[in-house]
Amino acid sequence: MSAAPVQASLRGAELLAALESGALRVAEPRPDGTWHVNAWIKQAILDLFRACEVVAMGSAGVREMFPFVDKALLPPRQFSAQDGVRLVPGGSSVRRGAHLARGVICMPPMYVNVGAFVGEGTLIDSHALVGSCAQIGARVHLSAGSQIGGVLEPVGARPVIIEDDVFVGGNCGIYEGVLVRRAAVLAAGVVLTGSTRVFDLVQGREISASAGTPLEVPERAVVVPGSRPASGEFARELGLQVACALVVKYRDEGTSRATALESALR
């Protein structure tokens, strides 16, 4: 390796350590409830990819059983009991540069990518994905099969942000910088992208993204999959529908009981 890539690698190792400790975050909450995206961190991660060589991962014996090949500075993270993270055996992986706070539980198989932040007490269930740079709050339940999209390119794009105490149901998909506010509940099968329309049946309003503003699921909203008529004469003739999401209520004590994380499992 030339001197320049070596220096970049050293900076990269420091960056990954800061991300893992939580000292750096790709996106940070502000006191007024807005979020600030640190685009320079995403750029630094991209620079790390460019500078790193592709190598075989693990010791010789491990490589014979699991012949993984990846960027040199981005192997799976190693955890100890002192980290306070439960990484249950069975095929899960957390990449370097991802922050998992104390009390996080990872049920196999699941995956957390570089730049992601996962807050205290969150449960990542089987077959769940936390994509690159996604921001997951504390005490969140990511149910089995849920997919939280990642973002590294373009650099200025927002990551998906899931705030504290959110429940994400099985097989949900949250992509393209969607912001899910505190204590919201997404029923199984809800898919949200930057172009999804959300219809609030309680307050009689339509929620959608606009220029510079992501799609935002309201605080404590209970969201289920829905559909709306597709536009155009052809669609009307055939009765075609387009997927959307519906806010059917706002979280109450009954909802909280039904979605509560079980403290005994911690």
N, C-alpha and C positions, 0 to 999 in steps of 0.2 A: 504494500500500500504506500502511496505517496504521502508526504507530510501533511498536505491539505486535508485528505480524507481522514487521516489519523486525528488531526485536531478537531475536525467536524464530529468524529466519533466520540471524542472525549466530551465535547459540548453536549452531544446527544445523550450520553450516559447520564450526565448531570440533569438534563431536561427530563429524562424518563424517571429518574429518582424523585425529582420534585413533583412530577405528576402522580407518582405512586403514593407519595406521602400526603398529597392534598395541598401542598404549599402552592402549587399552580393548578389552575383550572381553565379549561377551554372557554367556559362561560361562567359568569359569576352573578349572583343576585345582588341587586341594589336595594337600599332601604325603601325606595318608593315602589318596590314590587316589579320593576323592570329588570331585564337581564342584559349584561354587557358581554359581548363575544370578543375574546382575545384572539383575533385572527392571526396574530404573529405566532401563537403557539402551534396552530395548525400548519402554518408555513414552516415552522421549525421541524415538525414531524415529517413533513414532505421532504425537507432537505435531508433529514436523517435517512429516509428511504433511499434517496439518490446516492448518498455517500457510502451506505453500507454494502458490503459484499453479501452474496447469497452463499450460505454454508450449510453443511449437514448439522443437524441439531443433536445434542446429547452425547453421552459417552459411547464408546465403540459397542459395548454390549446393548445399550438402549437403541442405538441406530439399527442394529440387526433386527430388532423386534418392531421398532417404530421408525421407519426411514423418512423422517420429516426434514424438509429443506426450507429455509427461510432466511430473512435478512439477519445479519450477524448480531445486531444489537436488540433484536425483537423476539427473543425466545419466550416460552411460557414463563410467567412469574412463579417464584418459589415462595411458599408460605410456611410459617411455623406456628405453633400453638400460641405464641406471644402476640401474633397479629390479631387474634380474636376473630378470625374468619373461618367459617366451616366450609371446607371444600370437600364435599362427600365423594368418595371414590366412584368411578364409573365413566370416565371419558370426557370430563369437563376440561376447559382450558381458559386461563386468563393471561392475556398477552402483557408483556412489559409495557410500562407507561400507563397502566390503568389503576385507578384508585378504588380500593374496596375498604370501606370503613369497618370498624369493629362491629361485630354482631351480624354481619352479612352472612347469609346461608346460600350456598350454591348447590343445587340438586342436579345430578348428572342426567344426561349430558347437557351442558350449557356452555356459552362462550361469551367472553367480554373482551372487546378489542381495545387497541391502543388509544389513549386520550380520554377514555370513558371515566366517569366519576359515579360511584355508587355509594349512597349515604348509609348511615348507621341503621342496623336492624332490618335492612331490605332482604326480601326473599326472592331469589332468582330460580324459578322452577325449571323442571326438565324441558329440554329442547327450546329454551328461551335464548334470545340473542340480544346482547347490548352492543350496538355498533360503535364504530370509532367516534370518539368525542361526545357521545351521548351523555346527558347529564341526568342522573337518577337520584331523587331525593331520599330522605330517611323514611324508614318504615313503609316502603313501597312494596306491593306484592305484584311481581311479574309472573303471571300464571303460566302453566305449561304451554309451550308453543308460541308464546308472544314474541314479536319481533320489533325491536326498537332500532330503527334505521341509523346508520352511521353517515358521517360526512367528513371528508378531507378535501375534496375538490367539488366546486371551486372554493378557494380559500375563504372568500367572504361569506359563504353560505352559513346559515345558522345550523347548529346541531339540534336534534330533538331534545326537549327539556321536559322532564316529568318531575313535578314538585313533590313535596313531602306528603305522605299518607295517602297516596293515590293507589287505587286498586285497578290493575290491568288484567282483564279476563283472558281466558284461554284463547289462543289463536288470534289475538288482536295484532294489528300491524300499525305502527306509528312511524311516519316517515316525513322527510322534507321539512324539517325545522318546526314541526308542530309543537306548541306549548300546551301542556296539560297542567292546569292549575291545581293547587293544594286540595287534597281530599276528594278529588273527582273519582268517579267509578265508571269504568268502561266495561260494559258487558261483553261476554264472549263473542268473538267474531267481528268486533268493531274495527274498521280500517280507516285511518285518517291520513291524508296526504295534504300537500299545500293547496290542492284544488278542491278538496272535499267541502261540501256544504253541510253545515250543522243547523238543524231547525229546533229551536227552543220552544217546545210545546207549552211550557209553563208560562213563559214571559211573552210569547207570541212574537218572536224575532228570528231572523236568519243571521247566522254567524259564518263568516268566511274570511279568508286572507285578503289583504290588500297590499298595495305597493309599499314595501318596507315593513309590513306588519304581518307576522305569521298567523296561521289559523290558531285560535286560542280557545281551548275548552274551559268554560267557567269553573271557578272554585265550587266544589261540592256538587257539581252537576253529575247526574246519573244518565249515562249515554248508552243507547242501544242501536243496533244496525237498523237502517230503514231504507226506503226507496222513494223516488219521486218520478213523475212521468217524464220520459225523454221528449225533447222538443222536436218539432217537425211533423208534417202530415204523415209521412211513412211510419214514424214511431207511434203516432196516435192510432193509425189503422191497425197496427199489430199489437197495441197495448204494451209497448216496450217501456221499461223502467230503468232509471239510473240510480246507482247506490248513493246513499247519503247517511247521515247519522242523526239521531233524534235525542234531544234532552227530554226525558219523560218525567223527571222529578228532580228535586234537590235532596241531598243526603240528609237523612234523619237518623234517629237512634236505632231504628230497625235495620236500616242499611248498614250502619256502622257495626252492629252485632254480626250481621251476615258476612261482612268482609274483614273482620278483625283478624290480625295475625295472632297466632297462639303463642303466648309467652312460654309455655312449657317446652316448646320445641327449641327454644333458645338456651 
